[in-house]
């Protein structure tokens, strides 16, 4: 394990991403990720791991073609659709490097946002970073729903995160791969925020760019998704309350993480 008090010259990065019916976006996304990782002098070893969540369009065929041209692209997948949460968990589990950046395959989260995170990794600031969208490119209904669930999540967990639901996460790899994730749908990003917080680590939020979806349609229905998110937020809050009371035992098999000073601005 690297000494957190010594500034590292390069960072090993694994990109983890789910993909479901992303034929309109996946090629552009993978090429953008590859170009960034190949040409960034701060990135050492790197890989891209995509989980094809039982896509019914040409996503699988496009990924196979991309893999022929990019040996560092790893493709895992399911024969049938199992939901974004399962795909995210599978992609994370298949990574191998020191740091994992979680992205989506629709192009909404530019990988160039890592420019604001890598220097803080090299400085040893934290083990978990989360992107706070400066301006959300989603529709009004999605923004309101996200804001409401974030407010409730912060209240239930005693936190004050600006963007509780952001999927853009950069987490120390051994820790990320050991997280017990349960979400089966689009709530995995919310669960990741909660899980890291409940085991005692503080997220460092960094401002990030958020773009409109590249093409195609979202893989979930708004009202069904909103209902599921509300139920899941309540579940996570109730779980957090049980952990605080000692009714539930905190996970005891998580890996050790680098011990590092926490900057004053995130205390």
Secondary structure, DSSP 8 states (H G I E B T S, - for coil): ---TTS--S-EEEEEEEEESS-TTTHHHHHHHHHHHHHH-TTEEEEEEEEEEES-SSSHHHHHHHHHHH-TTEEEEEESS---HHHHHHHHHHT--SSEEEEEETTS-S-GGGGHHHHHHHHTT--SEEEEEESS--S-HHHHHHHHHHHHHHHHHHT---S-TT---EEEEHHHHHH------STTHHHHHHHHHHHTT---EEEEE------SS--SS-HHHHHHHHHHHHHHHHHHHHHHHHTSS---S-----------GGG-
